[in-house]
Amino acid sequence: MTEQEVFTKIAAIIEERFGVAADKVTKELNFQDDLDADSIDIVEFVLELEDTFGAEISDDDAEQLTTVGQAVSYIAEHQNA
């Protein structure tokens, strides 16, 4: 899956979970600053990423994912073939 395909899927998840139109999602979008996501929102989002992409995201790695771009890059690098 290309980074663009990963981005498109993540944008759809953000649209559904946070109510932000997918066409307004950018790689610079910050989960806490721009989406007002709290720790529970982040955990649920990470779990959804794991389910959607079949990727295992450790707690330490999840804490480092603060923007959409970081999440896209991480998934692109760690997705199961």
C-alpha positions in Angstrom: 0.0 0.0 0.0 1.4 3.4 -1.0 1.8 6.3 1.5 -1.0 8.1 -0.4 -3.4 5.1 0.1 -2.4 5.0 3.8 -3.1 8.7 4.1 -6.5 8.4 2.4 -7.6 5.6 4.8 -6.3 7.5 7.8 -8.1 10.7 6.7 -11.3 8.6 6.5 -10.8 7.3 10.0 -10.2 10.9 11.3 -13.3 12.1 9.5 -15.4 9.4 11.1 -13.8 9.6 14.6 -13.2 13.3 15.0 -15.7 14.9 12.6 -13.1 16.6 10.4 -13.8 16.5 6.7 -11.3 14.2 5.0 -10.4 16.9 2.5 -9.3 19.1 5.4 -6.9 16.5 6.8 -3.3 17.3 6.1 -0.1 15.5 7.1 0.7 18.4 9.5 -2.6 18.0 11.4 -1.7 17.4 15.1 -4.0 15.0 17.0 -3.9 16.9 20.3 -3.5 20.5 19.1 -5.8 20.5 16.1 -8.3 17.7 16.9 -8.4 18.2 20.7 -7.8 14.5 21.1 -7.3 13.3 24.7 -5.3 10.2 25.7 -8.4 8.0 25.3 -9.1 9.3 21.8 -5.5 8.6 20.9 -5.5 5.0 22.2 -8.8 4.3 20.4 -7.4 5.9 17.2 -4.2 3.7 17.4 -6.3 0.6 18.0 -8.3 1.5 14.9 -5.1 1.9 12.9 -3.9 -1.5 14.1 -7.2 -3.1 13.0 -7.3 -1.3 9.7 -3.7 -1.8 8.6 -2.8 -5.0 10.4 0.1 -3.2 12.0 1.3 -3.7 15.6 2.0 -0.3 17.2 3.8 -0.4 20.5 2.8 2.0 23.3 6.2 3.8 23.0 5.8 4.2 19.2 2.1 5.4 19.7 3.3 8.1 22.0 5.6 9.5 19.2 2.7 9.7 16.7 1.5 13.3 17.1 0.7 14.2 13.5 -1.1 12.6 10.6 2.1 12.6 8.6 3.9 10.6 11.4 1.1 8.1 11.5 1.1 7.7 7.7 4.9 7.2 7.7 4.8 4.7 10.6 2.0 2.6 9.0 3.7 2.7 5.6 6.9 1.3 7.1 5.3 -1.2 9.4 2.3 -2.6 7.5 2.0 -6.3 7.1 2.6 -7.4 3.5 
